[in-house]
Amino acid sequence: MAASEQPRRSAGRTIARNTLFGLGAQFALRVAGFIFNIVVIRTLGGEEFGQYSIVIAWASLFSVVGDLGINQYLGREIARDPKKADELFWDTVALRFVLALIASIITTVGAALNGYTGTIVMAIAIYTSSYFLQAVLAPLTSLLVGNERIDITSAMTVVTQVLFMVFAGVFLFLGLDFVWIVLASVINLPLVIVLQYWAIRRNNLGPPRFHINPRLWLSVVRFGLPFGIVQLSLSFAFRVDTIILSGNVSDEQVGWYNAAYNLTLTLLTLTRSFNDAILPTLAREHVLNPDSVRPWYYRSVKVMLFLGLPIAVGGMLTADRITGILYQPDFAPAAVALAILVWDIPIVMYHSFCGNMTTSIKREGSAARIYGSLGIINTLLNLILIPRFGIIGASFATVLTDLAGAAQFYLLFRRHFGAGLGFKRLARLAAVAALMGLIIYALNLLHVFFLVVVAISGTAYLVMVWYSGAFSPEERQGLVSFVKKRLPARA
């Protein structure tokens, strides 16, 4: 009864706060990471960067075994009932240590059996030590996520990446090879664990007293398994292309592809912050009022298309200029891959959001089936296309796989929420993005400076969207009110 008497937190305000903190952290992180990634690529060169990409792809693929989705399950359960932390936290930590041991053996032995060189296998073995550190760090993160403190987790993400860049930067300055860059991604984690533990204690969020009950482990794995299937499928979607490429093309070409792919991931900052913020809050809202979740779906899809479509169109038409500015001339082939992969941005925006929505409304089983099918589709497409078309085939396989996932999620939420997306208004967004593309094409023909192209086309897009009717009068009024509330008051 006491819980019901507490003032109800505003879903919109909580999501906005967590999104802004996440966005600020992600923006700082992505800018720094973007610059550092360019330094790494330029310093290592195409071949060594390709080997580094193979290590990260292989180890990340099997790291799912060390989790099996139990941390996402823990975060969701704490969001729905904070007392669940007392029951599940330490069992999750202990269980993850057991899974980390299994995962590290599978990852390292599998790499050796796959025929990778001794240097790559050694680097993979070094990376697997992070599985044991994540056994502590990931449950601590779930405590924060479940209590809707995405602001803290965002800050910790920045700290983690900054420490990695400091250590890796020192190793690069000393002229060491890619194995040391892998080591840099491990040695930063103990300090992050200490800082995150301190933040949790300072905010009175736990952790609870030590207590384990191994009899719970089987049920925890069972409930976490749908999340684990999603994670495994996403790992295949993000990493299997690099693994298959490594067996069909040179390490240098693997480096070209990953240079383009990393650029695409950098542009997903906005939606990732929103997706991280929305999960725990909508999980709480769904318990209190399931119908309140529906409007968030409709509005979010439109905003994602509003952001994603111009990035895709502009990125495709300026891919050669982007890679020419950022990388050395020998990375020019990456432009073709980037022109294709950039179309993955609006698609991934949508189905990543939908994946988090299914967790919030307890439909993770449906998401697991969708993502499971994507893992199969992506693997088959890469096996078919990469031997024939190399990195171009891998790029098309990525986009087509995510398009299949977006279609399945659309059908799922069409059945669950009903009609309401407003395709006429969405079509106007697409038409405006196409018109913006024509402006970019004309400016490219005139050899206009790249940043001027971005400024002119971006401004034209915003003006055309405002007057196109893509947003309803109510939505436009809401945007105006949102901006006015955040402007400084006049004297």
Buried (B, 14 or more C-beta within 10 A) or exposed (E): EEEEEEEEEEBEEBBBBBBBBBBBBBBBBBEBBBEBBBEBBBBBBBBBBBBBBBBBBBBBBBBBBBBBBBBBBBBBBBBBEBEBBBBBBBBBBBBBEEBBBBBBEBBBEBBEEBEBEEEBBBBBBBBBBBBBBBBBBBBBBBBBBBBBBBBBBBBBBBBBBBBBBEBBBEBBEEEBBBBBBBBBBBBBBEEBBEBBBEBBEEEEBBBBEEEBEEEBBEEBBEBBBBBBBBBBBBBBBBBBBBBBBBEBBBBBBBBBBBBBBBBBBBBBBBBBBBBBBBBBBBBBBBBEEEEEBBEBBBEBBBBBBBBBBBBBBBBBBBBBBBBBEBBEEEBEBBBBBBBBBBBBBBBBBBBBBBBBBBBBBBBBEBBBBBBBBBBEBBBEBBBEBBEEEBBBBBBBBBBBBBBBBBBBBBEBBEEBBEEEBBEEBBEBBBBBBEBBBEBBEEBBEEEBEBEEBBEBBBEBBEEBBEEBEBBEEEBBEEEEEEEEEEEEEEE
